[in-house]
Amino acid sequence: MNDMTPIAKFPTTLKDWETDQEVRWCPGCGDYAILKAVQRTMPEIGADPAKTVFVSGIGCSSRFPYYMESYGFHTIHGRAPAFATGIKLANPELDVWIVTGDGDGMSIGGNHTMHLLRRNLDCQIMLFNNEIYGLTKGQYSPTSRVGTTSPTSPGGSVDRPALPCAFALGSGARFVARGFDVSKELPSVLKAAHAHKGAAFIEIFQNCIVYNKDVFNDFAAPKGAEDRQLWLQNGEPMVFAKGTKGIALDAEKLTLTVVDVTDGDWQAAGVIVHDVTNRSVAHMLVELPFGPFPMALGVIYDDPRPTFEAAVMEQNRVGSVGKKPDLAALLSKGQTWTVDGEHHAG
């Protein structure tokens, strides 16, 4: 089918999305929590396993398709977006999810990720960010922090890390969100991404228990988390720390700033209301330095536009009006020549 009708609601349970494959990640890996979050989300969005495809590249996260009772492709390093594009164009009614990591999606696959976002293919891209190469034994990745020690950087990485959400916005993404592996809010972020028509980019901070343990504890650890997390809700004020602090716009410097909120009066404090369609503020939010600011989480940007596959389908429809398929005529069209067997090059 080439129509662009929404996928029908399909009744399933979490068990329907579990496979008979042994889940093989390191004990304590954050991937387990993300897997369960996705398996819980599928029934809630009414997804049909027969119309769902998980596509991955190479890395720890890329084992994901084996553990989802749906169609799946475990492809080559960095090229999952290219495979996903072909899948969606061949059958636009399929619900396509891309599973990638900070190495797979931001290094060797950075150009593929960029073009998928630029084209706005209707799919969900889950980028598991553990700030390290876990599968290949702990080398620093494009998102590793300055000073990260690893087998290839014993003196500490001197690379300035890439920011996946800033990369996505710069590539033209129309939906950008953040979550982390063990967050109870992660399923709601995934549901919002699925509801978006177009390329939805979700950065998921994921703990690598072996090579980069607890690197996100400064904001993901349960104790005191409310002081270090800014969960964004469209139409709601940007407040955190149990409503005692908020994010305001410094009109003179055109930057965001942290302000104190007294007696819950966020308006008097100048706290801004989150608008998911405000691209300028979205850029500011994804680049907020953690420490002076909380970690911005949830749906940061959501402003849909027509999808790539819809444009391709319409172009094919218009181009085929009044025409009959004729492969022979196509092959003989334009300049042709005959090779004479008697001729020999001198």
N, C-alpha and C positions, 0 to 999 in steps of 0.2 A: 504494500500500500504506500502511495506517495502523498496522501493527504496529511495535513498538519494538525489533525484533531488531537485533543489531549488524551493521554493514556487513561483508560477507564479504571475506576476503582476496583481493586481485586482483593477479596478477603484472604488474608494469610495470618500466620502467627510467627513469632520469633523462630520457633523450631523449624518452620518451613524454609527458613533461609540458612539453616546450618547444614553443612555437608558432612559426609562420613570421613573426611580427611583429618588426620591428626594435625592439630594446629601447632606449628613448629616455629616458635619464636623463643628467645631467651626468657626464662622465668622472670616475671616482673616487668617485662617489656610493655611500654605504653600502647603498642599495637593491639594487644588483647582488648583493652578498654575501648579503643576506637572501633574494632570489629564488632563488639557487642552493641555499641551505640548505633552503628549502621544497621545491624540486624534488627534492632528494636525500631529503628526509623522506618524500615521498609513496609511493615504492616500499617503503620500510622499514615503513610502517604498513599496507601492502596496500590503499591507497586505489584506488577505481575512478574513472577520469576521468568516466565517464557518470553517477556518483552523487555528484560533488563540485562544489561551487559556491563561487566566490570573489566576495564582495560588497564594493564599496568606495564611498567618498563622493567628495570632491574634495580634491585635493592631489597632491604628487609621488608619494606612496605609492599613490595611487588608480589609477594606471595598471596596477597589478599584475594585474588579471584578464585583460588583453590578453596577458600573457606566460605564462599557465598554460593548458595544453591540457586544459581542463575547461569546465564552464558558468561563466558569469560575468556580473555586473551592475556597471556603472560608474554609480552613482546620483548623487544630489544631495547638497549639502554637509551633512554631519552626520547624514544620514538612513539610512546603511547599516544600522544596527541595526533600524530599522523595516522595511526591505525584507527583511532576513534573518529577522525574526520571521514575516513573511507566507510566505516561502519554506518555512521549517521547519514551519509549521502546515499548509500545503497539502500537503507531502510530507515527513513526519518521517524517512523513510529516507535523505534526502539529508545529506551531510556538508558542513556550512556553515562557511566561514571568512570572517571579516570583516577587511578590511585598512583601517586608518585611521591618522591621524597625530595629533600633539599639538594641532594646530589644529582639524582636522576632528572628532576624537573628544572633545576636552576643552573646546572653546569652543562653537561653534554646535551641535555634536552632543552636548554633555555630558549633557543631559537624556535623550536617547535611549540613550546608553551606560549611564547610571544605571539606567534602567528595564529594559533588557535583562538587566543583571546582577542586579537585584532579582528579576526573574521567573525567572531561571535557565534561559534557553533553552539547549538543547544545541548549542553552537557554540564555535568558537575565535575570539577577538578578538586580533589582532596590532596593537598600537599602536606605530607607528614614532615614536620621540621624538627629534627633532633639535634641540629647543628653539628653533625658529625657523619662521616661515612662509617656506618655500622657493619655492613656486610663484608667490606674489605678491610676490616680490622682497625678502624679508628683513625683514619687520616682526617685532617680538618677539611671541612666542606665549604661551599660558597657562603654559607650563613654562619659559620663558626665565628665566635667573638675574637677580637684582637687579644692575643695572649694565650689562646687555647693551645695547650701542649698535646702532642700526638706523636705517633711513630715517625711522621714526616715533618713535624715541627717541634723537636725536643726543646727548642729555645722559646717556643710560643709563636703562634701565628702572627704575622705582621699585616695580613690582608684585612682590608676594611670589609666587613660582611655586607652581603646583599640583603635587602629587606623584601621578602617575597610579596607582601601586599603592595608595597610601593612599586615594585616591578610590574605587578598585575595592572595597577592603575595606569602606569606609564605605557603599558602595552595596549590600552584601550578597553580594559575589562569594565563591564557594566554592572558586575556584582562582585563585591569583595567582602569577605568575612573572616573572623578569627575565632578559634576555640582552642581547647587543650584536651588531652586524652581522657583524663578522669573527671572532667567537668560534667555535672548533671545537666548543664545547658547545651551540651554539644548536639543532642538530637534536635533541639529546636532550631539551631543554626543550620543543620543539614536539611531540615524541612523547609526553611526559608530559601535555601539554595535551590532545592528541587522545584519550588514554586516559581522561581524566576525563569522566565523564558529567554534563554540565551546562555552564554558561557558564565557559569558561577564558580568563582575561585574561592576556596576555603583553605586557609592556612591553619593547620592543626599542630600545635606544639606537642611533641611526643618525647617522653622520657626514654633515653637509651640507658638501660640499667648497667651495661658493661663499660661502654666507652665514654659516656658523658652524663653520668648519673646525677640526677637532681639539679641539672643546670637551670631548670625553670622554677625551682623551689621558691625563688625570691618573690614570685607572684602566684604560683600554682599550689603551694603548700596550704592545706586547709586552715591552719592557725593564722588568723589575722588577714585572710585573703581579701576581706571586704575593703581593707585599707589600700590594697595594691591592684585591685581589678576595677576597671570601668566597663560595666556591661551596658552596652548601648541598646536603647529601645527607640524606635522611630516615634517621634512626637513627644518624647519624654525628656526632661532635663538631664543633662550630663552630670549626675551627682554620684558620689561614692563615699566610702568610709562612713556607712550608715547615715548618709545624708548630711554629714557635717562638712563635706568638701565638694567642690564642683569645678567644672571647666568653663572658663569664660574666654571671650575674645578680646585681646588687647588691640583696640581700634587704632592706636597710634603706631604700633609695631607690626600690626597684622599677623599676630601670632597668638597661640592659645596659652592660657596661664591658669594655674590652680588658685582658687579663691576659697576662703572660709565661708560656710553657710551657717547663719545664726538662727536658731529656732525654726529651722526648716524653710526659711524665707529665701529660696533660691533665686527668685526674681530680683529681690533687692541686692543680692550678691552679684548679679549680672551673669548668672549661669545660662549658657545657651541651650536651646532645645535641639535634640538630634533630628536632623533631616537627612534621610538616607539618599536623597537625590542631590545633595550639595557636594559636588565633586571637589571643590576647593578645600572644604573642611575635612573631607575624607583623606585627602593628601596630608593634611596636617596631623590627623589622628594616627595614621599608620607610621608617621615618622617621629612621634613623640618619644623623647628619650626616657626609658624606664628608670625610675629612681626619683628624679624630680617630678615625674608624672606617673600615674598608674598605667597598667597595660590595657589598651583599648581592645575590647573583646565584643563578640556578637556581630551583627550585620552592620558593617561600616558604610557600605555604598550599595545602592540598589536602584538602578535607573535603566530599565530595559529598552532595547531597540530591536528592529527586525533582525532575524537570525540569518546566518550564512546559508544554511540548507534550504530555508524558505525562498531565498533569492535565487539559488541554483535551480530549485524545482520550477519556479516561475519562469526563469530564463529558458529552461528546457521545454516547458509547455508552449511558450510563445514561439520558440524556434522550430517546433515540430508541427505547427498548424499548417495544414494543407500539404504536408510532405509524407512520402512513404519511404520506409527504410530501404536502401539499396546499397549494399556494401560494395558491389562491383563498380557501380557508378562513382562511389566515393573514392575508391582506390585508383580509378583511371582519370579522376578529375585533375586538371592542371597540366603541368609539363610532364610528358612521358618520353621515354626513349627506349630503343632496342639495342641490346648488347650483341654485337656481331662476334661470333666465335672465331672468325678468321683473323681478327685484328689482334696484333701483339704489340705490346709497348716496346719501343726501341731503347 
